Amino acid sequence: MIPWVHLASAAVPDGVGELRLKRRGAEFSIMSGTIELMNSRLSGSEEALATLVAQRLAGRKAPSVLIGGLGMGYTLRAALAAFGPDARITVAELVPEVVDWARGPMAELSAGCLDDPRVTVEIADVAALIRPETDRGQAPRWDAVLLDVDNGPEGLTRRVNDRLYDHAGLAAARAALTPGGVLAVWSQGPDRAFSKRLRDAGFAVEEVMVRAHRGRKGARHVVWLATR
């Protein structure tokens, strides 16, 4: 068996430990401690996060889309393919090294998506872009917010990520969405309490099981589609 090769490490801001990028042949993995956050063989559900939202916003002109977490770029690439040429897509990535990896050792995966003129990359906590302090009380700015942070609505690499998914965080996300806008959340598995919090926040909620692989077999992940 081909051994894993450690390529790079990056500190998690305000977190414990670090992210580690590894490669085995053509396969990439990003780890946090003993937890694998993402693997290049399992791109199906990350792509579904974008395509499911695009289907529900079909026909909307110049949609403004916020993606929380660049990861290996699969969600961004799917969004670029699914949304039209007038879309504006902002990617919030907390760890700057992840962007460097996308332009460096994982350039074959990102396939130039960061250079698409529709894309803006912000090195920032996505929570700050959902509802900036300077934007309180102003008009909603996002037609869709796509969150692929940690392994779902539970902070693993940063406990502060929990604030995205608690009652106050969901209320902020709903306020930041235009009417009919969609909050989409990726998770490794179901979470009944989170589904209830979404409904309590005033969203119409759909929970979709999607394949981790692009095919019809293998593990399933969860994508919540919460519509304002």
C-alpha positions as CSV (number, residue, x, y, z in Angstrom):
1,M,0.0,0.0,0.0
2,I,1.2,3.5,-0.8
3,P,2.1,5.3,2.4
4,W,0.7,8.7,3.4
5,V,3.1,11.6,3.0
6,H,2.7,14.7,5.2
7,L,2.8,17.8,3.0
8,A,2.0,20.7,5.3
9,S,0.5,21.9,8.6
10,A,-1.4,25.0,9.6
11,A,-2.5,26.3,12.9
12,V,-6.2,26.7,13.6
13,P,-6.9,30.3,14.7
14,D,-8.3,30.4,18.3
15,G,-8.4,26.6,18.2
16,V,-6.6,23.6,19.6
17,G,-4.1,21.8,17.5
18,E,-3.6,22.1,13.7
19,L,-4.7,21.1,10.3
20,R,-2.5,18.6,8.4
21,L,-2.4,18.1,4.7
22,K,-1.5,14.6,3.6
23,R,-1.2,12.9,0.2
24,R,-1.2,9.2,-0.8
25,G,-0.7,8.8,-4.6
26,A,-3.5,10.9,-6.1
27,E,-5.5,11.1,-2.9
28,F,-5.5,14.1,-0.5
29,S,-6.6,14.2,3.1
30,I,-6.9,17.1,5.6
31,M,-6.8,16.1,9.2
32,S,-7.4,17.7,12.5
33,G,-5.8,15.5,15.1
34,T,-7.1,12.0,14.5
35,I,-10.3,13.4,12.7
36,E,-10.3,13.4,8.9
37,L,-12.1,16.6,7.9
38,M,-12.1,15.9,4.2
39,N,-10.8,13.5,1.6
40,S,-10.4,14.0,-2.1
41,R,-12.2,10.7,-2.7
42,L,-15.3,11.9,-1.0
43,S,-16.4,14.9,-3.0
44,G,-20.0,14.0,-3.8
45,S,-21.7,15.6,-0.8
46,E,-19.6,18.7,-0.9
47,E,-20.7,19.2,-4.6
48,A,-24.3,18.5,-3.6
49,L,-24.1,21.4,-1.1
50,A,-23.8,23.8,-4.1
51,T,-25.9,22.0,-6.7
52,L,-29.0,21.6,-4.4
53,V,-28.9,25.3,-3.6
54,A,-28.5,26.3,-7.2
55,Q,-31.6,24.2,-8.1
56,R,-33.7,26.0,-5.5
57,L,-32.5,29.5,-6.7
58,A,-32.9,28.7,-10.4
59,G,-33.9,31.8,-12.3
60,R,-32.7,34.3,-9.7
61,K,-30.6,37.0,-11.3
62,A,-27.1,37.8,-10.1
63,P,-27.3,35.6,-7.0
64,S,-24.9,36.6,-4.2
65,V,-23.5,33.4,-2.6
66,L,-21.4,33.0,0.5
67,I,-19.5,29.7,1.0
68,G,-18.1,29.1,4.5
69,G,-14.9,27.0,4.1
70,L,-12.8,26.5,1.0
71,G,-11.7,23.0,1.9
72,M,-10.6,21.2,-1.2
73,G,-12.6,23.4,-3.4
74,Y,-15.3,21.0,-4.4
75,T,-18.2,23.1,-3.3
76,L,-16.8,26.2,-5.0
77,R,-16.2,24.3,-8.2
78,A,-19.8,22.9,-8.1
79,A,-21.2,26.4,-7.4
80,L,-19.3,27.9,-10.4
81,A,-20.7,25.2,-12.7
82,A,-24.3,25.4,-11.3
83,F,-24.7,29.2,-11.0
84,G,-24.8,31.5,-14.0
85,P,-22.2,33.9,-15.3
86,D,-23.8,36.8,-13.3
87,A,-23.3,35.1,-9.9
88,R,-21.1,36.6,-7.2
89,I,-19.5,34.0,-5.0
90,T,-17.6,34.9,-1.9
91,V,-15.5,32.2,-0.1
92,A,-14.7,32.8,3.6
93,E,-11.7,30.7,4.6
94,L,-10.4,31.1,8.1
95,V,-7.0,29.4,7.6
96,P,-4.9,31.2,5.0
97,E,-2.7,28.1,4.4
98,V,-5.8,26.3,3.0
99,V,-5.9,28.8,0.2
100,D,-2.2,28.3,-0.4
101,W,-2.7,24.6,-0.6
102,A,-5.4,25.0,-3.2
103,R,-3.0,27.0,-5.3
104,G,-0.1,24.7,-4.6
105,P,-0.1,21.0,-3.8
106,M,-3.9,20.7,-4.5
107,A,-3.9,22.8,-7.6
108,E,-5.1,19.9,-9.6
109,L,-8.2,19.7,-7.5
110,S,-9.0,23.4,-7.4
111,A,-8.6,23.5,-11.2
112,G,-8.2,27.3,-11.3
113,C,-11.5,28.0,-9.6
114,L,-10.0,30.6,-7.4
115,D,-9.1,32.7,-10.4
116,D,-12.7,32.8,-11.8
117,P,-13.8,36.4,-12.0
118,R,-17.0,35.6,-10.1
119,V,-15.0,34.5,-7.0
120,T,-13.8,36.6,-4.1
121,V,-11.8,35.0,-1.3
122,E,-11.9,36.5,2.1
123,I,-9.5,35.3,4.8
124,A,-12.0,35.6,7.6
125,D,-14.4,33.8,9.9
126,V,-17.6,33.2,7.9
127,A,-19.7,34.4,10.8
128,A,-18.2,37.9,10.3
129,L,-19.4,37.9,6.7
130,I,-22.8,36.5,7.4
131,R,-23.7,39.5,9.5
132,P,-20.8,42.0,10.0
133,E,-21.1,44.3,13.0
134,T,-21.1,47.3,10.7
135,D,-24.0,45.8,8.7
136,R,-26.5,45.4,11.6
137,G,-30.0,46.5,10.7
138,Q,-29.2,46.9,7.0
139,A,-30.7,45.0,4.1
140,P,-30.0,41.3,3.6
141,R,-27.0,40.8,1.4
142,W,-26.9,37.0,0.6
143,D,-29.2,34.9,-1.6
144,A,-27.5,31.8,-0.3
145,V,-25.1,30.9,2.6
146,L,-23.4,27.5,2.3
147,L,-21.7,26.2,5.4
148,D,-19.2,23.3,5.4
149,V,-17.5,24.1,8.7
150,D,-16.0,21.3,10.8
151,N,-17.9,18.0,10.4
152,G,-21.3,19.7,10.8
153,P,-23.2,21.7,13.4
154,E,-20.7,20.8,16.1
155,G,-17.4,22.5,16.6
156,L,-14.6,20.0,16.4
157,T,-11.6,22.1,15.3
158,R,-12.9,25.3,17.0
159,R,-15.5,25.3,19.7
160,V,-16.3,28.9,18.6
161,N,-17.8,27.4,15.4
162,D,-20.8,26.4,17.5
163,R,-22.0,30.0,17.3
164,L,-22.8,29.5,13.7
165,Y,-25.3,26.8,14.6
166,D,-26.8,28.0,17.9
167,H,-30.1,29.9,18.1
168,A,-28.4,33.3,17.8
169,G,-26.2,32.2,14.8
170,L,-29.2,30.8,12.9
171,A,-31.2,34.0,13.6
172,A,-28.3,36.1,12.2
173,A,-28.1,33.8,9.1
174,R,-31.8,34.2,8.4
175,A,-31.6,38.0,8.8
176,A,-28.7,38.1,6.3
177,L,-30.7,36.2,3.7
178,T,-32.9,37.8,1.0
179,P,-36.5,36.6,0.9
180,G,-36.5,33.0,-0.4
181,G,-32.8,32.8,0.2
182,V,-31.3,29.5,1.4
183,L,-29.0,28.5,4.2
184,A,-27.4,25.2,3.4
185,V,-25.4,23.2,6.0
186,W,-23.3,20.1,5.4
187,S,-22.9,17.5,8.0
188,Q,-21.3,14.1,8.3
189,G,-24.5,12.8,9.9
190,P,-28.0,13.6,11.1
191,D,-28.7,15.9,14.0
192,R,-32.4,16.1,15.2
193,A,-31.7,18.9,17.6
194,F,-30.2,21.0,14.8
195,S,-33.2,20.4,12.5
196,K,-35.4,21.7,15.3
197,R,-33.2,24.8,15.9
198,L,-33.5,25.6,12.2
199,R,-37.3,25.4,12.4
200,D,-37.4,27.4,15.6
201,A,-35.4,30.1,13.8
202,G,-38.2,30.4,11.3
203,F,-36.8,28.4,8.4
204,A,-38.6,26.0,6.1
205,V,-36.4,23.0,6.5
206,E,-35.5,20.1,4.1
207,E,-33.0,17.5,5.2
208,V,-31.4,15.7,2.2
209,M,-29.2,12.6,2.5
210,V,-26.5,12.6,-0.2
211,R,-23.8,10.2,-1.1
212,A,-20.3,10.9,0.0
213,H,-19.1,9.4,-3.3
214,R,-20.4,10.6,-6.6
215,G,-21.8,7.1,-7.3
216,R,-24.7,5.3,-5.9
217,K,-22.9,3.4,-3.2
218,G,-21.0,4.2,0.0
219,A,-21.6,6.4,3.0
220,R,-24.2,9.2,3.1
221,H,-23.9,12.7,4.5
222,V,-26.5,15.2,5.3
223,V,-27.3,18.6,3.7
224,W,-29.9,20.8,5.4
225,L,-31.6,23.3,3.1
226,A,-33.2,26.0,5.2
227,T,-35.2,28.5,3.2
228,R,-36.2,32.0,4.5
